[in-house]
């Protein structure tokens, strides 16, 4: 206690974090607030993907009312994308069979009237605030270079799909700790 009083009267500056006024996506933590697409969102979880190729990216599960989105940030490429849950069978009814049999997913798919090309994939060790697991992913990009589909498979051979798009950093604004 005496030390804090001494610091106060000596004019020593407090921790830099307390005085920070501008935050970026890389600063996001659970409970931080942000604006995206004319709505306010709260960070529910922070997930780190350590890819077997050595790259690392972050995903922030964000919520606004009943809506959940996933903000993905690849620091090494300064690349941002936003996803939402999708119905895997609506994207391709054969994907579950391909994944369970260990077969390759197709190089091209059509979804929602748009053509997508398989552009990336890999295996990552995933760590969230509540669990750790290994995941395999296939990343499809629309021929328009904007739309995205991510197909994720897990150790128990279950799978999920997410649809999204590339976004610009400036589309995420007003980041504040709570």
Secondary structure, 3 states (H helix, E strand, C coil): CHHHHHHHHHCCCCCHHHHCCCCCHHHCCCCCEEEECCEEEEEEEEEEEEECCCCEEEEEEEEECCEEEEEEEECCCCEEEEEEEECHHHHCCCHHHHHHHCCCCCCEEEECCEEEEEEEEEEEEEECCCCEEEEEEEEEEECCCCEEEEEEEECCCCEEEEEEEEECHHHEEEEECC
